[in-house]
Amino acid sequence: MIADLFQLPAQVGSVLLVVDMAIRVLALVSVPRGRLPSAGLAWLLAIFFLPILGGLAYLVIGRPDLPRERQRDQALASERFAERAPEVPDLVEHDPEPTWLGGLTRLMGALGAAPLLRGGRVEVVLGIEDQVRHLVEVVDGARETLHVEYYTLALDGTTRPVLDAVVRAHRRGVQVRVLADHLGCLPYPGWKRARRVLDEAGVEWRYSLPVQPLRGRYQRPDLRNHRKIVVVDHEVALVGSLNLIDPSYEKRSNRRKGLRWQDVLVHLEGPAVAAVEAVFAADWRSEAGEPPPLAEHPPAPRGDDLVQVVPSGPGLDRQSALRMTTALVSGAQRRVAITTPYFVPDESLLHAVTSAALSGVEVELYTGEIADKAVTTRAQRSYYDALLEAGVRIWLYPAPTVLHAKHITVDDDVVMLGSANMDIRSFELDLEISLVVRGTGPTAAVRASEAGRREVSHLLSAQEWSERPRRQRVLEDLARLTSALQ
């Protein structure tokens, strides 16, 4: 008996050794499948250095796959786009100018996007006061249906007019449906207040991608629905980067520092609204079981802009947002400007950006001096050396504003706007929605916002960046490694 007790540690050690080797072998077989090489290598390094912890982390957040039902709903939305295209042949633009845009829109169509449609009217709304006022005006105009979908939704001093308008719409007989991302809302006290107001008014709402294992609702917890969508009467859609929450994000520390998020709201009318609503319908069906009724025919043309609605996320082709961004940068002939709070490219996008700059295209990156995600910010800064060496001009928007807008302008008449950041999370893990627009009006409006930011921003020089402390460089390189874990 005593001899057996002394042998126990050796037996435990043998078992742990077998488990250790089994985890490593299984990782070699399962991790690389369907991944970018950089992501697969990052996970393998984590598992090989810390087999138990790394293996457990991989089981929880290692596979960027949504439940099969949601993948089915996303596929149905894409099929709906394809089925309805022949119904509106006079609205589909097959050979747009510039010529590279046709290739991009066909590529996006093959990956689940709607076709490029004529007859759009796109308006860009800047400034939180004007954005709230615009939201209230649009919601107050609802007569039949109101569909609302936000990553973060809260009731506070800034958003109260919008929530009040939603309740008013419900009380006058409008069919209101609200989707709110579960983990995107949960940390904020304003969500509890918003939920109480919606419940008391009898407004129908659902969590998007709920993490509720005790209720049988669970998927990888960091796969989130990052979309921002409002659709009114099948005729007007609002998208962009704006969450429905105070620009301080309800944090005392942000208020003390004076931090306020700066966003873009995009107003869309015309046939492409039907594609935006189809994206909402797919998300609603995933959570409520039944899709909301959609219009039999797309809205009539309202303007001269060409618009393609591009949903992306793990329920669709995982590379669609990345392919879109890379193609936009590669299509630039004279100038391309990228505005994003997080720029963490993979190799293909980094090569596209630096190649454009080296070939003589004027390439600019607009981002903030500060951001709310420390690791992502450090990972982003690890790419500045390569960008500056290629001739990319990096404009740092001054604190305390957090530049949260996301858009790309290409030459003089193409702009991409939406909810997607230019980082691996948005490219691989989050459900996003973007608009690719060819129109001089919206492009000029976004260009004007770039010019305004340029007047107050700091142009980062290669000399200045090379003088940063070595400690900072080490932290940036470590953050860059962790950013590949997806």
N, C-alpha and C positions, 0 to 999 in steps of 0.2 A: 504493500500500500504506500509506504513512504517512498519507495523507489519510483513508484508511478507518479507521485507528486513532483519529484525532481525532474522526471522526464517530460512533464506537461509543458514547460516553456519551450523546449525544443520542438514539441509537436505543434504548438501554436505557431512557432516560427516557420515551420515547414508549410503549414496551411497558408499563412500569410504570403509566403514565397510563391506558392502555387497560384493564389489569387492574384498576386502582383503580375505574374507572367501571363495569366489568362486575360487580365485587363489589357495588357499591352498588345497581345496577339489579336484580341477582338477589336481593339482600336485600329490596328493596321488594316483590318478587313473592312470595318464599317465606316470609319471617319472620312476617308477621302472620297467615298462614293457620292457623285453629284455635286462636289464642292469645287470652288476655285482652289488652285494649289496653295495659295497663301493662307486661306482659311483652314484647309486641311492640315497644313504644316503647323500652324499655330495651335490647333487642338491636339495634335500628336505630341508637340513639345510639352504642353500642359499636362497631358496624361502620363507621359514618360517620366517627367520630373516629379509629379505628385499623383501617382496612379490612383489612390483611393479617392482623394478630393477631386482630382481631375475627372475621374470616371463618373463620380456622382454629379458633378457639374454638367458633364456631357449628357447624362440621362435626363437632367432637368431642362437644360436650354441648348442642347447640342444639335437637335434636328429642327431646322426651320420649316416645319410642316404644319399646316392647319388641319383640323379635323376634315375627314372626307366629305362630310355634308357641306361644309363651307367651300371646299374646293369645287364641289359640284355646282353650288350656287354661283360662284365666280365664273365657272365655265359656261353656265346657262346665260349669264349676262353677256359674255362674249359672243355666244351663239346668236343671241337676240340682235346684237349689232350686225352680224353677218347676214341674218335673215332679213332684216329690215332695209339693208342697203339697196337691194333691187327695187324696193317700193318707192324709193326717192331718187331715181337715177339722175334727175335734173338738178339735184342738190349736191351730188357727190362730185368733188373736184379731183380728176385723175391726173392732170398734167399741170401742176401749179408752177409758178415761178417764185423763187429760183429753182432750177432744175433739181438740185439735190434734195429739195423739200419733198418732192414726189417719192423719192426712194425712202426717205425717213418715214413718211406717212404710210407707205405700203408695208414697210417693216413693222411699224407699230400695229397696223391692222392684222398682220399675221400673228402677232403676239397677244391679241385680245382687245385692242383698242377699236373705237368706232372709226368709220371712214372720215376723211377730211371733207367737211361740209361747207357749202357756200351759205351766204345769207346771215352770218352772225353779226351781232353787235356786242362788242366787248368794251367795258368801261373799267378803269382802274381807280379805286377809291383809297386815298391815303389819309392818315391821321385818325386817331382813335375816336375823336368827337364826330368827325364826318362819317366814319365807319359805323358807329352805333346809330347815328341818325339815319343812315341809309338802310341798315338792317330793319329798324323800326318801320320805316316807310314801306319797304318791300313786304314785310310781314303783315302790316295793316292793310295792304292791298289784296290779301288772300281772300278768295271767294269760295273755293271748293276744297282745295287740298293744300297742306303745308307739311313738308318733309324737312326735318332738321337733324343733322348728324355732326357731332363734334367729338374731337379727341378729349378736350377739356371743356366742361360746361359748368358754370358756377353762377350763383345769384349773389351779386354784390352791388356796391354803389354805382359801378360803371355799367353793369349788364342788366340792372333791374328794368330799364325801359324796354329792353328786348324781351325779357321773360314776361313782362306785363303784356306786351303785344302778342306773344304766343298764347297767353291765357285769353286775351280778348278774342283772338281768332277762334279758339275752341268754343267760346261762349256764343259766338254768332253763327255757329253751325259748321265751321270749317273742320274737315277731317284732319286732325293733327297727329303726326307720328314723330317721335323723338328718339334718336339713338345717341347714347353717350358711352364712350369707351370706359370700361370698368376701372382699370388701374390708372387710366389717364385722369379720372375724376376723383377717385377715392381719397387722395391726400388732402383735398381742399375742403375747408368748412363750407364754402359757398355751394358745393355740390349738394350737401345735406339740405341746405336751405332751398335750392332749386328743386330737388326731388320732392320736398314737402309741398312746395307750391304747385308742382305738376300733379301730385297725388290729390291734393285738396280740390283742384280744379277739375279732376277727372281726365287729364290729358294722358293719352296712351304713350308709354315710353318703355324702352328696353335697354339693358346693358349690351354693349358690343364686346365680343370676346371675353365674357365673364370668366374669372378664375374662381370657381366655386365647386371644388372637388366633392364636397359633401352633398351637393345637389346634382352630381353627375355631369357638371359642366367644367371642363378643364382642357387646356391645351398649353403649349409652351408659354409661360407667363410673360415673356418679353416680346411676344408677337402681338403687336398692338394695331388697332385701327386708328390711324393718324389723320384720316380724312376730315375735312371741314366742308360741309355741304348744306345749303338751304335751297329747296325747290318749291316754288309757289305756282299752283294752278297749271302745272305742266308747261309753263311759259317763261318763267324767269328762274335763273339759277345763280347762286352765289357760291364761290369757292375761294381758295387762297390759303394764306398762312395763319389767318387770324383765329385764335381760339376764343370761345365765349367766356372770358374771365378778365378781371381788371389787369391792366398792363404790369402791375407789380406782382402778379400771380399770388396775391393774398399772403405774402410772407413778410413778417416784420423786418427780417434782416434785409430784404430787398428794399423796403420802404426807408430803412435807416440809411442805406447806401444810395438811395435815390434811383434805384434800378427800375427801368420801364421798358417793356418789350415794344419794338416797332415792327408793324406787320403790313401786309397788303391784302386788300379785299378786292375780289374780281367779280363784276356784274356781267352776266351773260344772258343774251336773248337770242332767239332764232332756233333753227333746227337742232343744233348741238345740245340744247337743253334736254332733249329726250335721252341722249346718251348719259348725261349726268344723272338723270332720274333713274335710269336703268342700273347704274352703279348703286345708288341708294336702295333700290328695290332688292338687289341681290343681298346687300348687307342686312336689310330688314328681314328678308325671308330666312336668313341664317339664324336669326335670333327669335323671330316670332312664329316661324313655321309656314306662313303664307305671305306671298308677295303682295304689295299694295297694287291696286289697279293702275295701269298706265294709260296714257292717251293713245287712241287708235292711230293717230297720225302725228308726226312731229310738228312743232310750231312753224308758222309761216316765217319766211325770211324777214329779218328786221334791219339788216345792214349789209355792209360789203366785206366784212372780215371772213376769212377762211378759218375754221376752228376744228381741231381734232381733240376729242376727249380721250385721255390716256389713263386708265386705271392701272395700278401696279401693286404688287405684293406677293406673298408666298402662295396665295391661292391661284396665281397666274404664273406666267413664265417669270422666274426669279430675276432674270437679267433685263427685263423690259425697261425699267427706269434707267438703269445704267446704259443700256444700248441707246436709249433716246438722248441722254445727256451727251454721250460720246459722239453721236451722229450730229447733234447740234453744233458742238464745238468744231468738229471736223468740217462742217459745211461752211464755216465763216470764210469769207473772202477778204474782208477788210478789218472787221472789228468784232470781238465777242466779249461780253461782260457777264461775269457770274456773280450773283449776289446770294449769299447763304451764310447762316450762322455757323455751319459745320461743313468744312471741306476736307473730307478724308477719302481720297480717291483710291481705286484699285489701280493696278499697273496700266490697264488699257486707257482709263480716263486720264491718268497722269501723263501718259505718252501723247494722247490727243491734245491736251492743253499745252504741253511744252513744245510739241511739234508745230502747233499753230503759231506759237510765239516765235519760234526759230525760223519759220518760213516767212515772217514779215507781217503776220496778222497782229493787230493791236489787241492784246489780251489783258483784261483787267479782272481782278478778284476783289469784290467788296465784302468785307466781313468786319466783325466787331473787335475792338480792343479787348472786350470781355465777353464771356458767354457763361451760361449756367451749368455747363457740364465740364468739369475740370479735366477729366481724362481725355474726353473727345477733343477739347481745346488743345491740350498738349500734343495729342496725335496729329491734329491739323498742322500745328506749328512745325512738326518734324518734316513737312513737305516744303516749307518756305525756301530752304536752300536751293532745291531743284527748280522751283518756280522762278525765283529771282535770277538764278544763273541763266535760265532760258529767256529772260526778258519780260516775264509777267509782272505787271504793275499791281502791287498789293496795297489796297486802300483800307486803313483801319479806322472804322467809325468810332468816335470818341465815347468813352464811358461818361455818364452812367447808363446810356441807352444800350440795350441789348438788341442788336440788329437781327431780327427774326424773319425778315422777308426772304422769299426764295424765288428767284427768277433768273432767266438767261436771255439776253438780247443778242441777236445775231444780225450784223450789218444794219440795215435801216428799216426792215419790215417784218422780221420774224422774232417772236418772243415766246418763251415758255414760262408759264406761271402755275403755281399750285401749292401743294402741301409738302412736297418732297424736298428734303435736304440733299446735299451732295455728299452723302457719307454712306458707309456700308449698312448702317441700320435702315435707312430709307430705301437703299437699293435692294436689300435682301429680306428684311424682317418686318417692316411696317406696311400696312395697307395705305396706299396713297392715291391721290387723284391729281392729274396735271392737265393743263390745256396747252396745246401747241397752236399758236395763232399767227396767221399772216395778215397783217394789217398795219398800215402806217400810223393810224391813230393810237391804238394801244401800245405799239412799240415806241412811239414818240413820248407817250406819257411815262412809260417806264424809263426811257432814256433821260427824261427830265428829272425823275427821282434820283437817278444815278448822278446826274450833274449836281443836284442839290447836296447829295452826300459827299461828293468829291470836294465841294467847297469847304467842308468842315472836317474832313477826314485827314489822317496822317498818312503820307506816302512812305511806306517802309523801304529803306534802302538796303542794298546788299552789305554795305559797310557797317551800318548800324546793326544788322542782324548777326553779322559775324562776330560782333563784340559781346554777345550775350554770354552769361556765365556758363562754364562747362557743366555745372550741376543741372542747369536748365536743359541742356542738350541731352544729358543722360535720361532725365525724366521724360523728355519728348520721345526719345527712341523706345523707351519701355512702353509708353502709352501707345505708340504705333504698333508694337507687337500685339498688345491686348485688343486693339481695334479690329484685328483680323478674326477674332473669335466670334463666329456667327454661323 
